[in-house]
Amino acid sequence: MTSEDFFENLKHQFDNELPFVVYRKPNESEVKCLLQQDAALHTTKEFTESGFVFAPFDTKEEVVLIPFKNSIKYGIVMSSAVETLHNQKSLNQVKNNIEKQHHLNLVDKAIKATQSGHLLKVIASRVETVTLKDSNVIGTFKRLLNTYSTAFVYCWYHPKVGLWLGASPETLLRVEGNQFTTMALAGTLKDEGTLDVEWGNKEKDEHQLVVDFIVDKLHLFSDRIKTFKTETVRAGNILHLKTKITGIFKNNIHQIITVLHPTPAVCGQPKELAKQFILENENYNREYYTGFLGELNLKQKMSRNSNRKNVENNAYISIKNVSDLFVNLRCMQIKNNQALIYVGGGITKDSVALDEWDETVLKTLVMKKVLQ
Ligand SMILES: C=C(O[C@@H]1C=C(C(=O)O)C=C[C@H]1O)C(=O)O
Protein backbone atom coordinates (compact mmCIF):
# COMPACT_ATOMS: atom_id res chain seq x y z
CA MET A 1 0.00 0.00 0.00
CA THR A 2 1.31 3.46 -0.83
CA SER A 3 1.30 6.17 1.81
CA GLU A 4 -1.22 8.07 -0.32
CA ASP A 5 -3.66 5.12 -0.19
CA PHE A 6 -3.02 4.72 3.51
CA PHE A 7 -3.94 8.32 4.32
CA GLU A 8 -6.81 8.26 1.82
CA ASN A 9 -8.32 5.28 3.71
CA LEU A 10 -8.03 7.20 6.96
CA LYS A 11 -9.70 10.24 5.49
CA HIS A 12 -12.51 8.07 4.18
CA GLN A 13 -12.99 6.51 7.63
CA PHE A 14 -13.06 9.96 9.26
CA ASP A 15 -15.48 11.37 6.66
CA ASN A 16 -17.75 8.37 7.34
CA GLU A 17 -17.62 9.12 11.07
CA LEU A 18 -16.21 5.72 11.97
CA PRO A 19 -13.74 5.20 14.84
CA PHE A 20 -10.04 4.82 14.09
CA VAL A 21 -6.59 5.23 15.51
CA VAL A 22 -3.37 5.84 13.62
CA TYR A 23 -0.05 5.85 15.43
CA ARG A 24 3.70 5.42 15.33
CA LYS A 25 5.76 4.22 18.28
CA PRO A 26 8.88 6.10 19.43
CA ASN A 27 11.87 5.73 17.09
CA GLU A 28 10.01 3.35 14.76
CA SER A 29 9.26 3.80 11.08
CA GLU A 30 6.01 1.85 10.84
CA VAL A 31 2.79 3.82 11.03
CA LYS A 32 -0.11 1.57 12.00
CA CYS A 33 -3.83 2.14 11.90
CA LEU A 34 -6.94 0.40 13.13
CA LEU A 35 -10.19 1.16 11.36
CA GLN A 36 -13.20 0.04 13.38
CA GLN A 37 -15.92 -1.41 11.19
CA ASP A 38 -18.87 -0.09 13.20
CA ALA A 39 -19.58 3.10 15.13
CA ALA A 40 -20.25 1.33 18.46
CA LEU A 41 -18.57 2.49 21.65
CA HIS A 42 -16.64 -0.51 22.95
CA THR A 43 -15.19 -0.33 26.44
CA THR A 44 -13.01 -2.47 28.67
CA LYS A 45 -12.95 -2.97 32.42
CA GLU A 46 -10.66 -5.94 32.92
CA PHE A 47 -8.10 -5.25 30.17
CA THR A 48 -8.38 -8.82 28.89
CA GLU A 49 -9.42 -7.94 25.31
CA SER A 50 -7.10 -7.30 22.38
CA GLY A 51 -7.27 -3.85 20.90
CA PHE A 52 -6.27 -0.23 21.26
CA VAL A 53 -7.27 1.37 24.57
CA PHE A 54 -7.98 5.04 25.21
CA ALA A 55 -8.33 5.72 28.92
CA PRO A 56 -9.27 8.97 30.68
CA PHE A 57 -7.45 10.56 33.62
CA ASP A 58 -10.32 9.81 35.99
CA THR A 59 -10.37 6.08 36.73
CA LYS A 60 -14.09 6.26 37.48
CA GLU A 61 -14.78 6.97 33.80
CA GLU A 62 -14.99 4.34 31.04
CA VAL A 63 -11.95 3.11 29.10
CA VAL A 64 -12.68 3.07 25.37
CA LEU A 65 -11.43 0.18 23.25
CA ILE A 66 -11.06 -0.21 19.50
CA PRO A 67 -11.15 -4.02 19.39
CA PHE A 68 -8.82 -5.78 16.96
CA LYS A 69 -11.55 -8.19 16.03
CA ASN A 70 -13.92 -5.50 14.74
CA SER A 71 -11.24 -3.60 12.87
CA ILE A 72 -9.17 -3.55 9.74
CA LYS A 73 -5.45 -3.15 10.42
CA TYR A 74 -2.93 -1.56 8.09
CA GLY A 75 0.66 -0.59 8.49
CA ILE A 76 3.06 1.30 6.28
CA VAL A 77 6.73 1.90 6.70
CA MET A 78 7.66 5.51 6.25
CA SER A 79 11.41 5.84 6.27
CA SER A 80 11.57 9.39 4.94
CA ALA A 81 9.53 12.37 5.92
CA VAL A 82 5.96 12.50 4.65
CA GLU A 83 5.34 15.37 2.33
CA THR A 84 3.73 18.21 4.23
CA LEU A 85 3.52 21.92 4.18
CA HIS A 86 5.38 22.73 7.32
CA ASN A 87 4.46 25.81 9.18
CA GLN A 88 7.57 26.76 11.10
CA LYS A 89 6.20 29.80 12.81
CA SER A 90 4.40 28.67 15.91
CA LEU A 91 0.98 30.00 16.74
CA ASN A 92 2.27 31.88 19.71
CA GLN A 93 -0.67 34.07 20.42
CA VAL A 94 -0.61 36.82 22.94
CA LYS A 95 -1.54 35.13 26.18
CA ASN A 96 -4.83 35.90 27.66
CA ASN A 97 -4.12 37.55 30.99
CA ILE A 98 -7.19 36.09 32.63
CA GLU A 99 -6.02 32.61 31.66
CA LYS A 100 -2.58 33.33 33.07
CA GLN A 101 -3.93 34.72 36.31
CA HIS A 102 -6.22 31.75 36.69
CA HIS A 103 -3.31 29.33 36.34
CA LEU A 104 -1.11 31.34 38.71
CA ASN A 105 -3.90 31.19 41.32
CA LEU A 106 -4.20 27.44 40.88
CA VAL A 107 -0.42 26.97 41.23
CA ASP A 108 -0.32 29.24 44.31
CA LYS A 109 -3.03 27.15 45.90
CA ALA A 110 -1.15 23.96 45.02
CA ILE A 111 2.10 25.34 46.49
CA LYS A 112 0.30 26.24 49.72
CA ALA A 113 -1.28 22.78 49.88
CA THR A 114 2.14 21.11 49.49
CA GLN A 115 3.64 23.38 52.14
CA SER A 116 1.01 22.87 54.78
CA GLY A 117 -0.48 19.41 54.56
CA HIS A 118 0.21 15.83 53.59
CA LEU A 119 0.30 16.57 49.88
CA LEU A 120 3.90 16.21 48.57
CA LYS A 121 3.26 16.89 44.90
CA VAL A 122 0.32 17.73 42.65
CA ILE A 123 0.09 18.35 38.92
CA ALA A 124 -1.61 21.63 38.07
CA SER A 125 -2.84 21.75 34.50
CA ARG A 126 -4.85 23.89 32.14
CA VAL A 127 -6.33 23.82 28.66
CA GLU A 128 -5.55 26.47 26.04
CA THR A 129 -7.75 27.02 23.00
CA VAL A 130 -6.37 27.90 19.58
CA THR A 131 -8.62 28.69 16.62
CA LEU A 132 -7.57 26.77 13.52
CA LYS A 133 -7.37 28.17 10.01
CA ASP A 134 -6.87 24.74 8.54
CA SER A 135 -9.12 21.85 9.52
CA ASN A 136 -7.14 19.16 7.67
CA VAL A 137 -6.64 16.68 10.50
CA ILE A 138 -4.65 14.18 8.46
CA GLY A 139 -2.29 17.01 7.44
CA THR A 140 -1.80 17.90 11.10
CA PHE A 141 -1.08 14.26 11.92
CA LYS A 142 1.53 14.08 9.12
CA ARG A 143 3.26 17.12 10.57
CA LEU A 144 3.30 15.43 13.97
CA LEU A 145 4.96 12.40 12.38
CA ASN A 146 7.59 14.57 10.74
CA THR A 147 8.29 16.65 13.80
CA TYR A 148 8.46 14.15 16.67
CA SER A 149 10.29 10.95 15.73
CA THR A 150 11.12 9.97 19.32
CA ALA A 151 7.56 10.33 20.63
CA PHE A 152 4.47 8.13 20.50
CA VAL A 153 2.60 10.04 17.79
CA TYR A 154 -1.10 9.39 17.34
CA CYS A 155 -4.45 10.54 16.06
CA TRP A 156 -7.50 8.91 17.67
CA TYR A 157 -11.12 9.38 16.71
CA HIS A 158 -14.46 8.13 17.90
CA PRO A 159 -17.68 9.86 16.78
CA LYS A 160 -19.15 9.45 20.29
CA VAL A 161 -16.03 10.66 22.12
CA GLY A 162 -14.03 13.06 20.00
CA LEU A 163 -10.82 13.63 18.08
CA TRP A 164 -7.44 13.67 19.81
CA LEU A 165 -3.87 14.01 18.58
CA GLY A 166 -0.59 13.95 20.44
CA ALA A 167 3.11 13.21 20.65
CA SER A 168 3.74 11.59 24.02
CA PRO A 169 7.25 11.22 25.46
CA GLU A 170 6.08 8.97 28.32
CA THR A 171 5.61 5.19 28.53
CA LEU A 172 3.05 4.08 31.08
CA LEU A 173 3.73 0.37 30.67
CA ARG A 174 5.18 -2.03 28.14
CA VAL A 175 4.50 -5.71 28.72
CA GLU A 176 5.98 -8.66 26.83
CA GLY A 177 4.83 -11.95 28.32
CA ASN A 178 5.60 -11.50 32.01
CA GLN A 179 8.28 -8.83 31.58
CA PHE A 180 7.42 -5.19 31.92
CA THR A 181 9.07 -1.83 31.37
CA THR A 182 7.87 1.47 32.72
CA MET A 183 9.43 4.86 33.36
CA ALA A 184 9.42 7.81 35.70
CA LEU A 185 9.38 10.97 33.61
CA ALA A 186 9.27 14.15 35.66
CA GLY A 187 11.33 17.30 35.88
CA THR A 188 11.25 19.79 33.02
CA LEU A 189 13.68 22.31 31.51
CA LYS A 190 13.71 24.27 28.28
CA ASP A 191 15.98 22.65 25.69
CA GLU A 192 18.80 25.11 25.01
CA GLY A 193 20.63 22.70 22.69
CA THR A 194 22.53 20.51 25.16
CA LEU A 195 21.70 17.48 27.30
CA ASP A 196 24.49 18.43 29.65
CA VAL A 197 22.39 20.43 32.09
CA GLU A 198 22.41 21.01 35.83
CA TRP A 199 19.08 19.96 37.39
CA GLY A 200 17.85 21.84 40.46
CA ASN A 201 16.78 20.17 43.69
CA LYS A 202 13.10 20.84 43.01
CA GLU A 203 13.27 18.81 39.79
CA LYS A 204 15.43 16.06 41.29
CA ASP A 205 13.09 15.71 44.28
CA GLU A 206 9.89 15.62 42.24
CA HIS A 207 11.49 13.07 39.93
CA GLN A 208 12.62 10.85 42.80
CA LEU A 209 9.12 10.92 44.22
CA VAL A 210 7.82 9.35 41.01
CA VAL A 211 10.58 6.71 40.96
CA ASP A 212 9.92 5.78 44.60
CA PHE A 213 6.17 5.53 44.04
CA ILE A 214 6.51 3.27 41.00
CA VAL A 215 9.10 0.97 42.59
CA ASP A 216 7.15 0.79 45.82
CA LYS A 217 3.88 -0.13 44.09
CA LEU A 218 5.45 -2.61 41.69
CA HIS A 219 7.08 -4.50 44.55
CA LEU A 220 3.59 -5.70 45.47
CA PHE A 221 3.28 -7.61 42.19
CA SER A 222 6.73 -8.15 40.79
CA ASP A 223 10.13 -9.69 41.12
CA ARG A 224 13.52 -8.59 39.94
CA ILE A 225 12.69 -4.90 39.71
CA LYS A 226 15.57 -3.01 38.17
CA THR A 227 15.89 0.76 38.30
CA PHE A 228 18.19 2.20 35.65
CA LYS A 229 20.35 5.30 35.91
CA THR A 230 18.39 8.56 35.66
CA GLU A 231 19.12 10.38 32.41
CA THR A 232 18.27 13.66 30.70
CA VAL A 233 16.12 13.15 27.60
CA ARG A 234 14.81 15.47 24.91
CA ALA A 235 11.10 15.71 24.04
CA GLY A 236 10.56 18.31 21.32
CA ASN A 237 11.63 21.68 22.73
CA ILE A 238 11.84 20.29 26.27
CA LEU A 239 14.21 18.27 28.47
CA HIS A 240 13.05 15.80 31.09
CA LEU A 241 14.57 13.59 33.75
CA LYS A 242 13.81 9.96 32.95
CA THR A 243 14.37 6.73 34.87
CA LYS A 244 13.61 3.40 33.24
CA ILE A 245 12.25 0.65 35.49
CA THR A 246 11.88 -3.03 34.50
CA GLY A 247 10.76 -6.24 36.17
CA ILE A 248 8.90 -9.54 36.00
CA PHE A 249 5.30 -9.57 37.15
CA LYS A 250 3.33 -12.31 38.80
CA ASN A 251 -0.20 -11.00 38.32
CA ASN A 252 -2.16 -9.62 35.39
CA ILE A 253 -1.77 -6.36 33.49
CA HIS A 254 -4.98 -4.98 34.97
CA GLN A 255 -3.50 -4.92 38.46
CA ILE A 256 -0.35 -3.15 37.33
CA ILE A 257 -2.31 -0.52 35.41
CA THR A 258 -4.55 0.01 38.44
CA VAL A 259 -1.64 0.72 40.76
CA LEU A 260 0.34 2.81 38.27
CA HIS A 261 -2.29 5.02 36.70
CA PRO A 262 -2.33 7.93 37.30
CA THR A 263 1.30 8.11 38.42
CA PRO A 264 2.70 11.04 40.46
CA ALA A 265 4.15 12.32 37.16
CA VAL A 266 0.66 13.39 36.06
CA CYS A 267 -1.43 13.35 39.26
CA GLY A 268 0.67 13.70 42.42
CA GLN A 269 1.56 12.07 45.68
CA PRO A 270 -0.19 10.75 47.72
CA LYS A 271 -2.36 9.80 44.78
CA GLU A 272 -5.85 10.13 46.28
CA LEU A 273 -5.12 13.46 47.94
CA ALA A 274 -3.63 14.84 44.72
CA LYS A 275 -6.56 13.59 42.67
CA GLN A 276 -8.99 15.22 45.07
CA PHE A 277 -7.08 18.52 44.80
CA ILE A 278 -7.17 18.32 40.99
CA LEU A 279 -10.87 17.49 40.74
CA GLU A 280 -11.77 20.24 43.21
CA ASN A 281 -9.48 23.01 41.94
CA GLU A 282 -8.59 22.71 38.28
CA ASN A 283 -12.03 23.89 37.18
CA TYR A 284 -12.07 22.02 33.90
CA ASN A 285 -12.34 18.38 32.85
CA ARG A 286 -9.05 16.78 31.80
CA GLU A 287 -10.98 14.05 29.94
CA TYR A 288 -8.29 11.93 28.23
CA TYR A 289 -5.32 14.23 28.93
CA THR A 290 -3.04 12.44 31.46
CA GLY A 291 -4.97 9.26 30.76
CA PHE A 292 -3.23 6.56 28.72
CA LEU A 293 -3.50 4.91 25.35
CA GLY A 294 -1.99 2.17 23.24
CA GLU A 295 -1.96 -1.43 22.13
CA LEU A 296 -3.45 -3.95 24.53
CA ASN A 297 -2.78 -7.70 24.42
CA LEU A 298 -1.36 -7.98 20.94
CA LYS A 299 -0.47 -11.58 20.18
CA GLN A 300 3.14 -11.59 19.07
CA LYS A 301 5.31 -14.45 17.92
CA MET A 302 8.52 -14.64 19.91
CA SER A 303 11.54 -16.73 19.06
CA ARG A 304 12.63 -18.31 22.30
CA ASN A 305 16.34 -18.14 21.75
CA SER A 306 18.06 -15.83 19.36
CA ASN A 307 21.43 -17.52 19.83
CA ARG A 308 22.31 -18.61 16.30
CA LYS A 309 24.45 -21.53 17.46
CA ASN A 310 21.45 -23.07 19.12
CA VAL A 311 19.59 -24.16 16.01
CA GLU A 312 17.08 -26.41 17.78
CA ASN A 313 15.91 -23.70 20.15
CA ASN A 314 15.77 -21.22 17.31
CA ALA A 315 12.95 -23.21 15.80
CA TYR A 316 10.92 -22.86 18.97
CA ILE A 317 8.42 -20.05 18.60
CA SER A 318 6.02 -18.99 21.35
CA ILE A 319 3.10 -16.57 21.31
CA LYS A 320 3.24 -13.77 23.85
CA ASN A 321 0.84 -11.07 24.90
CA VAL A 322 2.36 -7.69 24.20
CA SER A 323 0.95 -4.38 25.42
CA ASP A 324 2.42 -0.95 24.81
CA LEU A 325 0.76 1.89 26.70
CA PHE A 326 1.69 5.58 26.75
CA VAL A 327 0.62 8.47 28.95
CA ASN A 328 -1.55 10.93 27.04
CA LEU A 329 0.63 14.06 27.21
CA ARG A 330 1.57 16.82 24.74
CA CYS A 331 -1.84 16.32 23.25
CA MET A 332 -4.85 18.22 22.00
CA GLN A 333 -8.46 17.68 21.26
CA ILE A 334 -9.90 19.14 18.03
CA LYS A 335 -13.45 20.42 18.34
CA ASN A 336 -15.36 22.75 16.02
CA ASN A 337 -12.28 24.20 14.31
CA GLN A 338 -10.52 24.74 17.59
CA ALA A 339 -7.56 22.96 19.11
CA LEU A 340 -7.79 22.45 22.86
CA ILE A 341 -4.18 22.04 24.02
CA TYR A 342 -3.68 20.42 27.42
CA VAL A 343 -0.61 21.19 29.54
CA GLY A 344 0.50 20.91 33.14
CA GLY A 345 3.43 20.56 35.49
CA GLY A 346 4.33 19.10 38.86
CA ILE A 347 3.98 21.43 41.84
CA THR A 348 5.90 20.89 45.08
CA LYS A 349 6.60 23.09 48.12
CA ASP A 350 9.61 24.54 46.24
CA SER A 351 7.74 25.60 43.09
CA VAL A 352 7.75 29.18 41.84
CA ALA A 353 4.37 30.05 40.31
CA LEU A 354 5.68 32.10 37.36
CA ASP A 355 8.17 29.36 36.41
CA GLU A 356 5.32 26.87 36.41
CA TRP A 357 3.30 29.11 34.10
CA ASP A 358 6.30 29.38 31.75
CA GLU A 359 6.64 25.59 31.76
CA THR A 360 3.06 25.18 30.58
CA VAL A 361 3.59 27.82 27.86
CA LEU A 362 6.65 25.88 26.67
CA LYS A 363 4.62 22.67 26.61
CA THR A 364 1.85 24.24 24.48
CA LEU A 365 4.46 24.87 21.75
CA VAL A 366 4.81 21.12 21.15
CA MET A 367 1.30 21.03 19.63
CA LYS A 368 1.29 24.61 18.31
CA LYS A 369 4.27 23.80 16.13
CA VAL A 370 2.15 21.49 13.97
CA LEU A 371 -0.97 23.67 13.79
CA GLN A 372 -1.80 26.03 10.96
C1 LIG B 1 1.83 16.99 32.90
C2 LIG B 1 2.69 17.06 31.90
O1 LIG B 1 3.93 16.49 31.93
C3 LIG B 1 4.36 15.71 33.04
C4 LIG B 1 4.95 16.56 34.07
C5 LIG B 1 6.31 16.82 34.06
C6 LIG B 1 6.90 17.79 35.08
O2 LIG B 1 6.17 18.26 35.93
O3 LIG B 1 8.10 18.08 35.01
C7 LIG B 1 7.16 16.17 33.16
C8 LIG B 1 6.70 15.21 32.34
C9 LIG B 1 5.34 14.68 32.49
O4 LIG B 1 5.35 13.58 33.34
C10 LIG B 1 2.34 17.72 30.61
O5 LIG B 1 3.15 17.68 29.69
O6 LIG B 1 1.24 18.28 30.49
The ligand as a Gaussian input file, in Angstrom:
#p B3LYP/6-31G(d) Opt

LIG

0 1
 C        1.829000      16.990000      32.903000
 C        2.688000      17.059000      31.902000
 O        3.929000      16.486000      31.925000
 C        4.356000      15.708000      33.035000
 C        4.954000      16.558000      34.070000
 C        6.312000      16.823000      34.063000
 C        6.899000      17.792000      35.076000
 O        6.171000      18.261000      35.931000
 O        8.101000      18.083000      35.009000
 C        7.158000      16.167000      33.156000
 C        6.702000      15.206000      32.343000
 C        5.343000      14.680000      32.487000
 O        5.346000      13.576000      33.342000
 C        2.340000      17.717000      30.609000
 O        3.151000      17.683000      29.689000
 O        1.242000      18.276000      30.490000

